[in-house]
Amino acid sequence: MSDRFQRIRPPGDEHERLTCTECGFIAYENPKIIAGAVVEVEGGVLLCRRAIEPRAGFWTLPAGYMELGETVEEAAAREAWEEAQARIRPDGILAVYSIARIGQVQVLFRAQLAEPGWAAGPESLEVRPFAWDEIPWDDIAFPSARWALHEWHRTRGKPLGVPAMNPPEDPRGTRPLPDAGL
């Protein structure tokens, strides 16, 4: 942004906004939407070991930023393809998490494979299914991935109801994993 933009509180607004001092244009800064899925495979879940930062080398769910022009469900399916080379069929929304510390809203689906197969995409070092008791909990990349895995396990084999929200101990999504350094 040029020097003409300053953080000011526009009349009638409660927040400081990045505002053009010449024309009054307000450049709103809003949270980013993340879409992803807990994909059930072989009685377990499909996890991706990240090839990129943040948290390269750690395991997570196939998920990422939503693009303009796509629905949340389309974004989740695209991310599963990009990261895990997996074609998925979402069953419904498993969870919606607010991660205030990094300005994200995460919408995570519960899904099945729509066709057989998976492989590491360009953002993943490897992709593989894990049975519940094999999940590498100490190497999970993000708190929200951990929350979603627990929600998947809790609702496994049951109809989805109201999507899960942040856990009571982290209602704003501000607490990183102890070893995350985020």
C-alpha positions as CSV (number, residue, x, y, z in Angstrom):
1,M,0.0,0.0,0.0
2,S,1.2,3.5,-0.7
3,D,1.8,6.3,1.8
4,R,-1.7,7.6,1.2
5,F,-3.1,4.7,3.3
6,Q,-3.2,5.1,7.0
7,R,-4.9,3.3,9.8
8,I,-7.7,5.4,11.0
9,R,-11.2,4.9,12.5
10,P,-13.7,5.9,9.9
11,P,-16.8,7.8,11.1
12,G,-19.4,5.4,12.5
13,D,-16.9,2.5,12.7
14,E,-15.5,0.8,15.9
15,H,-12.3,-0.4,14.4
16,E,-9.2,1.2,12.8
17,R,-9.1,0.5,9.1
18,L,-6.5,0.9,6.4
19,T,-8.0,4.0,4.7
20,C,-6.9,6.1,1.7
21,T,-6.4,9.7,3.0
22,E,-7.1,11.1,-0.5
23,C,-10.4,9.4,-1.5
24,G,-11.6,7.6,1.7
25,F,-11.4,4.1,0.2
26,I,-11.3,1.5,3.0
27,A,-9.1,-1.6,2.4
28,Y,-10.9,-4.1,4.7
29,E,-8.7,-6.8,6.1
30,N,-10.8,-9.9,6.8
31,P,-10.1,-13.4,7.9
32,K,-9.1,-16.0,5.3
33,I,-11.3,-19.1,4.8
34,I,-9.6,-22.5,5.0
35,A,-11.4,-25.5,3.6
36,G,-10.4,-29.1,4.2
37,A,-11.5,-32.6,5.1
38,V,-11.0,-35.5,7.4
39,V,-11.0,-38.3,4.8
40,E,-11.8,-41.7,6.0
41,V,-9.7,-44.4,4.3
42,E,-9.4,-48.1,5.3
43,G,-11.1,-47.5,8.6
44,G,-8.6,-44.7,9.5
45,V,-7.9,-41.2,8.2
46,L,-5.7,-39.9,5.4
47,L,-3.0,-37.5,6.6
48,C,-0.4,-35.5,4.6
49,R,3.1,-34.9,5.8
50,R,3.8,-31.2,4.8
51,A,6.5,-30.4,2.3
52,I,6.1,-26.6,2.9
53,E,6.1,-24.2,5.7
54,P,4.6,-23.6,8.1
55,R,5.3,-26.8,9.9
56,A,7.1,-28.7,7.1
57,G,7.6,-32.3,8.0
58,F,4.6,-32.5,10.3
59,W,1.3,-34.3,9.5
60,T,-2.0,-32.6,8.8
61,L,-5.3,-32.9,7.0
62,P,-5.6,-32.0,3.3
63,A,-6.7,-28.4,3.6
64,G,-5.9,-24.9,2.4
65,Y,-7.1,-21.5,1.4
66,M,-10.3,-21.1,-0.5
67,E,-10.1,-19.5,-3.9
68,L,-12.5,-16.9,-5.3
69,G,-15.2,-18.4,-7.4
70,E,-15.4,-21.7,-5.5
71,T,-17.7,-23.1,-2.8
72,V,-16.3,-24.3,0.5
73,E,-17.0,-27.9,-0.6
74,E,-15.3,-27.4,-3.9
75,A,-12.3,-25.9,-2.1
76,A,-12.1,-28.9,0.2
77,A,-12.2,-31.2,-2.7
78,R,-9.5,-29.2,-4.6
79,E,-7.2,-29.2,-1.6
80,A,-7.6,-32.9,-1.2
81,W,-6.6,-33.3,-4.8
82,E,-3.7,-30.9,-4.7
83,E,-2.2,-32.2,-1.4
84,A,-3.2,-35.9,-1.5
85,Q,-4.1,-36.6,-5.1
86,A,-7.4,-37.9,-3.7
87,R,-10.8,-37.5,-5.2
88,I,-13.2,-37.1,-2.2
89,R,-16.9,-37.1,-1.6
90,P,-17.7,-34.9,1.5
91,D,-20.4,-36.2,3.8
92,G,-21.1,-32.9,5.5
93,I,-19.4,-30.2,7.6
94,L,-17.6,-31.8,10.6
95,A,-16.3,-28.6,12.2
96,V,-15.9,-24.8,11.9
97,Y,-13.0,-23.4,13.8
98,S,-12.1,-19.8,14.4
99,I,-8.3,-19.2,14.6
100,A,-8.2,-15.6,15.7
101,R,-4.5,-15.3,16.2
102,I,-3.9,-15.8,12.4
103,G,-7.2,-14.5,11.0
104,Q,-8.6,-17.8,9.8
105,V,-12.0,-19.5,9.7
106,Q,-11.6,-23.2,9.0
107,V,-14.4,-25.3,7.6
108,L,-13.6,-29.0,7.7
109,F,-15.7,-31.7,6.1
110,R,-16.0,-35.4,6.9
111,A,-15.3,-37.2,3.6
112,Q,-14.8,-40.5,1.9
113,L,-12.8,-41.3,-1.2
114,A,-14.9,-40.8,-4.3
115,E,-12.5,-43.1,-6.3
116,P,-9.6,-45.3,-5.2
117,G,-6.1,-43.9,-4.7
118,W,-4.0,-41.2,-3.2
119,A,-0.4,-40.0,-3.6
120,A,1.7,-37.1,-2.4
121,G,0.9,-33.8,-4.2
122,P,3.5,-31.0,-4.6
123,E,2.8,-29.7,-1.1
124,S,3.2,-33.1,0.6
125,L,6.2,-35.3,1.3
126,E,4.0,-38.3,1.8
127,V,0.3,-39.2,2.2
128,R,-1.0,-42.2,4.0
129,P,-3.9,-43.5,6.0
130,F,-3.5,-43.9,9.8
131,A,-5.7,-46.1,12.1
132,W,-6.8,-44.1,15.1
133,D,-4.2,-45.7,17.4
134,E,-1.4,-45.0,14.9
135,I,-1.9,-41.3,14.4
136,P,1.4,-39.5,15.1
137,W,-0.1,-37.1,17.7
138,D,3.3,-35.6,18.6
139,D,3.8,-34.7,14.9
140,I,0.5,-33.2,14.1
141,A,1.1,-29.7,12.5
142,F,-1.8,-27.6,13.8
143,P,-4.2,-27.5,16.8
144,S,-7.2,-27.5,14.5
145,A,-6.1,-30.7,12.8
146,R,-5.9,-32.3,16.2
147,W,-9.4,-31.0,17.1
148,A,-10.9,-32.2,13.8
149,L,-9.3,-35.7,14.2
150,H,-10.9,-36.0,17.7
151,E,-14.3,-34.8,16.3
152,W,-14.1,-37.3,13.5
153,H,-13.4,-40.1,16.0
154,R,-16.3,-38.9,18.2
155,T,-18.8,-38.8,15.3
156,R,-17.4,-41.8,13.4
157,G,-20.2,-44.0,12.0
158,K,-22.9,-41.5,13.2
159,P,-24.9,-38.9,11.3
160,L,-23.3,-35.5,11.4
161,G,-25.2,-33.0,13.6
162,V,-24.2,-29.4,14.4
163,P,-20.6,-28.8,13.4
164,A,-18.0,-28.8,16.2
165,M,-16.6,-25.4,17.2
166,N,-13.4,-24.5,19.0
167,P,-12.9,-26.4,22.2
168,P,-13.7,-24.6,25.5
169,E,-10.1,-24.4,26.5
170,D,-9.3,-22.4,23.3
171,P,-12.4,-20.6,22.2
172,R,-10.5,-18.0,20.0
173,G,-7.9,-20.4,18.5
174,T,-5.1,-18.5,20.1
175,R,-3.2,-21.4,21.8
176,P,-0.6,-23.1,19.6
177,L,0.5,-26.7,20.2
178,P,3.1,-26.8,23.0
179,D,5.9,-27.7,20.5
180,A,4.6,-25.7,17.6
181,G,6.5,-22.5,18.2
182,L,3.8,-20.6,16.4
